[in-house]
Amino acid sequence: MRLLLVEDDNHVAAALSAVLARHGFDVTHARSGEEALQALVPESDGFGVVLLDLGLPDQDGYEVCGKIRKRTSTPVIMVTARSDVRSRIHGLNLGADDYVVKPYDTGELLARIHAVSRRSVPDDAAGSGDTALRLGPVRIELPTRQVSVEGSVVQLTRKEFDLLALLAQRPGVVFRREQIISEVWRTSWEGTGRTLEVHVASLRSKLRMPALIETVRGVGYRLVAPTA
């Protein structure tokens, strides 16, 4: 897999590139936001994942993430020292697929890279062949992966859509955390649990319906279908 590493510290980049290369990744190193954007021009060979450090010398990392998402659907993993939920949600709202908080374990990073690179498409998960799910004012178009609330389109990341579509298949049914992680992230790795929490919080924020996804303490989550 080709991976774009956006990191301004050459020592950190060299060490990380060596580790990634040992695990089969073909790493391209960009030292700034501008270099990263130039590497992602449409005519370039595709990358499987972008690993984006937020502490860049020329541009705000969040701004770079937004620009990357406008030109490609390549999964983006943010690397940040900020561990608060609000910062993570902000990154997800800009189109990041996941985040890693410094200092991180190399095994954790590799697991997250493999998880976001799996492109699971839940279009056939409905089983009945329906092309759309309707939940009160929420409409989920499975073929186009588009979500709208009261007719207004809501921009979701790939994993946010996968999560919402999964819960929407069976409104009212409690999905265990392990089941959601297995079906959406295609992994049983326990560390993905925190990512699930952040994605749920981001969905509640973007859809502006905090009560739509209910937390069942100690078990998982369920979608509460709106009455209107």
N, C-alpha and C positions, 0 to 999 in steps of 0.2 A: 504494500500500500504506500502511495505517496503521501507525505505529511508536510504541511507548511508550518514551520516553527517560527513564531514571531516573538523575538526576544532580543533586547538591546544589549544584554550582558554577554559578551563573547565567551567568557569562561563557563558560565552556566549553560549557554547554548552548545558549546563543544562537548561538555560532559553529558548533557541530555541527548544530544545527537548520537553519541557513541552508544549509549544505552538503547536508544530506539533502533539504531542500525543492527545491533545484536539480536533484536527481536523481529527483524525482517522489514523494517520501515525504510523507505527511501526519503530522506529528510532534505528539504530545502529550507535554508535559514534566511529569514528577513529580519533586519536589525531595526526597522522602524515601521510605522504604520504605512507610510508611502511605499516602501519596498514591498510590503505585504499586498497592498492593493494592486501594484504593478504586476506582481506574480499571479494575480487572480484575474487577469484580463481574459475575456471570453475565448480568445484563440489559443490560450495556453493549455498544456496537458492538465487533465483534471487531478485535483487532490482529493484524497479520501477523507481527510480531517484537517482542520486548522487549529493549532494550539496557540492561543492568543494571550500573551502576557499583557496585563493592563497598564503596566508602568513603562510606557513608551516615551522616547525623547521628543518626538515631533507632534504627536496628536494624542488626545485622550483615548484610552483603550476602548471605552464604551462607544465613542464616536466611530472608531475604526470598525468595531463590530457591526454597527448599523450600516456602514458603507459596504462591508463584506456581504451582509445579508441582501442588500439591494442588487448585487451583481452575481450572486451564486447561492445555491442551496446546500453547498458543502457544509457538513456539520462543524460547528465551532465550539471548542472547549475553552472557556475563559480560565486564566490562571490569575488569582488575586490573593492579596493578603487580607482582604476584607471578608470576615466570616459572618456578618450580620445578614439576616434574611432579606432585609430591604434592598441591600446592594445586589444580592443574588437575583431577586425578582426583577430588579432594573435590568440586569444583564439578560435575563430570559425574555423580557419584554422587547429588547432590542434584537432578539433573534438567536441568542446563544442557545446551544442544545444542552450544555452542562457546564460545570465549573469545578475547579480544583483549588482548594485553599492552601496557601503556603504556610508552613513547610509541609510538603506532601510526601507520601511514600511512593516510590517508583512503581511498586506493584499496583497501588491504587490508580495511579495515572494510566498505566497500561490497561487496566480493567475498564476504565472509563472511555479510553480511546476505542477499544474494541466494542464496547456497548453502543456508543453513538454511531459507529460506522455500520452497524447492522441496520439495513434499510428495510424495516418491516412495514408492509403496506396492509392495513386492515380492511381493504375494500371488500374482501370476500368473507369477512368475519360476521357479517349480518346473517349469512346463511340463507335467508329468504329471498335474496336477490333484490331487496329494496335499495333504491339509490339515495334515499334521504331519510333521516331520522328527525322527527318533530317532537319537541318537548316544550310546550307552551310557546313562548316567543323565540325559543332557540331552534334553529334549523341547522342540521349537520348534513352536508352533501358529501357522501362517501366517495364517489368517483373523482370529484374535483378537490376533495379535502378542504372544503370551504365551510366556514361557520358564520352564521349571521344571527343577530339578536334584534328582533323587531325590524328586520329588513336591512339592518346595517351590518356590513361585513366586519368581522373581528379577525385580526391577524394573529395566527397562532404558529408556534414553532411545530416542527414535525412531531416531536414527542408529546407536546401539549395536545395536539390533535389526536394522536393515537390513544392517549389516556382518556380524553373526553369521549371518543368514539367507543372505547371499550366499556366504560361505565354506562353509556347511553344505550347499549344493547339491551340491558336489563335494568331499567329504572327500579329503584327500591331494593334491589338485591345487593347484599354486602359483598364486596370483593376483598378478599384478604390481601394484605400488603405483599405477601410473597407471591400471590397469584398475579397481581398487577405488575410487579417487577419482572416476573417471568414472561408475561405476555407482551409487555410494552418495551422492556429493555432487553429481553431475550437473555437474561442472566439470572443466576440465583445468588449472586454476590451480595452479601449483607450490606456492604457500604453504600449500595444504591438507595437505601431507604431514605436517607436525608434528601437525596435528589428528588425522590417522589414527593416528599413534603413540600419542597419548594415549587415543584410543578403544579401541585394542587393549589397552593397559595396564589401562584401566578394566574391560573385559570379563573379562580374566584375574582381576582382583580380585573382581568381583561374583560370577562363577561359581565362584570358589575352585578353579579348575583352570588353573594357570599353564601347563601343558604342552598345553592344548587348542589354542591358536593358536601355531603355530611361526613364528618369524621366519626367513626365508630371506635371509641377508645379501646385500645388493646387488640383490635381486630383488623380494621382497614377503613375503606371508604365505600359510600354508596351515593348514587345520584338520586336526588329528590325531585321528581318531575313537578314543574310548576303547575298550578291549578288553572292558569290562564296564559 
